Amino acid sequence: MFSKQEKQAPSPRPTGNTMASSSFSVLGSDIKVTGNIHASEDLHIDGSVDGDIHCGSLVQGESSTVNGAIEAESARLAGTVDGSITAKTLVILKSARITGDVHYDTLTIEQGANVEGKFARRAHGSAPAMNGAVSTGADTDNEPKLSLAN
C-alpha cells in the first residue's frame, strides 16, 4: 500500500495438462451405472455398477458393488463384486466380498477377504518374482505368484 515497489502481476498458469499423461474418473457413492464401462485410464468406484468394467487401473471403495466382469491392468478391490475378475496385478482387501473366478498375474489377498470362485494365473502373462511370494511347488515360471498380506 505505502511501498514504492511495484507489485508484480501473478504469473499466468500454464495451459494444458501439466500432470503426467495420467487421468482418472471417479464414480461417487451416490452414482449407479447400468451398462458397461470402458475407461482408457484409471477408474475409482464408490457407487454401484451393473455391467462389465474395462479400464487401465481400478480402485473400488468398500461401499461399492459391481455386478459384472472386471478387466483391468491393475485392480484394488475393497467392495462387493459378483462376476469374474481379470487383472495383471490384483489386490483384494479384507473388506472385499467377491463371487466369481479370478484370473491374475500377481495376487495379494488381505486376511479376512471373502472370495468364492476359482483362482487361475493368466496363461499369457509372466509376473516378476515378488518378495514374500508363496509357492505351492517347485520354483518354476509356471507357478502362480501369490502373496498373503497380514
C-alpha positions in Angstrom: 0.0 0.0 0.0 2.7 2.5 1.0 5.5 0.7 -0.7 7.4 2.3 -3.5 7.9 -1.1 -5.1 5.6 -2.1 -7.9 3.6 -5.2 -7.3 4.1 -7.8 -9.9 1.1 -9.4 -11.5 0.7 -13.0 -10.8 2.4 -15.2 -13.4 -0.1 -16.9 -15.7 -0.7 -20.6 -15.1 0.4 -22.9 -17.9 -2.4 -24.2 -20.0 -2.9 -27.8 -20.9 -2.2 -30.9 -18.9 0.8 -30.2 -16.7 0.4 -33.6 -14.9 1.9 -36.7 -16.4 -0.4 -38.2 -19.0 -2.4 -39.9 -16.2 -6.0 -39.1 -15.6 -8.8 -40.8 -13.7 -12.5 -40.9 -13.4 -14.5 -41.2 -10.1 -17.9 -42.7 -9.6 -19.2 -41.4 -6.3 -21.1 -43.4 -3.8 -24.4 -41.8 -4.9 -24.0 -42.9 -8.5 -25.5 -46.1 -10.0 -24.4 -47.1 -13.5 -26.4 -49.6 -15.6 -24.3 -50.7 -18.6 -20.7 -51.5 -19.4 -17.9 -49.0 -18.6 -14.8 -48.6 -20.8 -12.2 -46.3 -19.5 -8.8 -45.9 -21.2 -7.2 -44.7 -18.0 -7.8 -45.1 -14.2 -11.2 -45.5 -12.5 -12.2 -45.1 -8.9 -15.7 -46.5 -8.0 -17.5 -45.9 -4.8 -21.0 -46.3 -6.2 -22.6 -49.3 -7.9 -22.2 -50.7 -11.4 -24.5 -53.2 -13.1 -22.3 -54.1 -16.1 -18.8 -55.0 -17.2 -15.8 -52.8 -16.4 -12.7 -52.5 -18.7 -10.1 -50.0 -17.6 -6.4 -49.4 -17.0 -6.5 -49.3 -13.2 -9.4 -49.8 -10.9 -9.8 -48.8 -7.3 -13.0 -50.0 -5.7 -14.2 -48.5 -2.4 -15.7 -50.5 0.5 -19.3 -49.5 -0.1 -19.1 -50.1 -3.9 -20.8 -53.0 -5.7 -20.1 -54.4 -9.1 -22.4 -56.9 -10.8 -20.4 -57.8 -13.9 -16.9 -58.8 -15.1 -13.9 -56.7 -14.4 -10.9 -56.5 -16.7 -8.0 -54.2 -15.8 -4.3 -53.9 -15.8 -4.4 -53.4 -12.0 -7.2 -53.6 -9.6 -7.5 -52.9 -5.9 -10.9 -54.2 -4.6 -12.5 -53.4 -1.3 -16.2 -53.8 -2.0 -18.6 -56.4 -3.4 -18.0 -58.0 -6.9 -20.4 -60.5 -8.4 -18.5 -61.5 -11.6 -15.2 -62.7 -13.0 -12.1 -60.6 -12.5 -9.1 -60.5 -14.8 -6.1 -58.3 -13.8 -2.4 -58.3 -14.3 -1.9 -57.0 -10.7 -4.8 -57.7 -8.3 -5.1 -56.7 -4.6 -8.1 -57.9 -2.7 -8.6 -56.0 0.6 -10.0 -57.5 3.7 -13.4 -55.8 3.3 -13.9 -57.3 -0.2 -16.6 -59.8 -1.0 -16.1 -61.5 -4.4 -18.2 -64.2 -6.1 -16.6 -65.2 -9.4 -13.5 -66.6 -11.0 -10.2 -64.7 -10.6 -7.5 -64.5 -13.3 -4.3 -62.7 -12.4 -0.5 -62.4 -12.9 0.2 -61.2 -9.3 -2.2 -61.5 -6.5 -2.4 -60.1 -2.9 -5.2 -61.1 -0.6 -5.6 -59.5 2.8 -6.7 -61.7 5.7 -10.4 -61.5 6.1 -11.3 -61.1 2.4 -14.1 -63.4 1.2 -13.7 -64.9 -2.3 -15.9 -67.6 -3.8 -14.6 -68.8 -7.1 -11.6 -70.3 -8.9 -8.2 -68.7 -9.0 -6.1 -69.1 -12.1 -2.9 -67.4 -13.2 -3.2 -65.8 -16.6 -1.6 -68.1 -19.2 -0.2 -65.3 -21.5 1.4 -63.1 -18.8 4.5 -63.6 -16.8 4.8 -61.8 -13.5 8.1 -60.7 -11.9 9.1 -62.6 -8.7 7.7 -60.9 -5.6 9.4 -60.7 -2.2 7.5 -62.9 0.2 5.7 -64.8 -2.6 4.2 -68.1 -1.6 4.6 -71.0 -4.0 3.0 -74.5 -3.7 5.6 -76.5 -5.6 8.9 -76.3 -7.4 10.1 -72.8 -8.1 9.3 -72.5 -11.8 8.0 -69.8 -14.1 4.7 -71.7 -14.5 3.9 -71.4 -10.8 1.4 -68.7 -9.7 2.8 -65.7 -7.8 0.8 -65.3 -4.7 1.4 -63.1 -1.7 -0.5 -63.1 1.5 -1.0 -59.7 3.3 -1.1 -59.5 7.1 
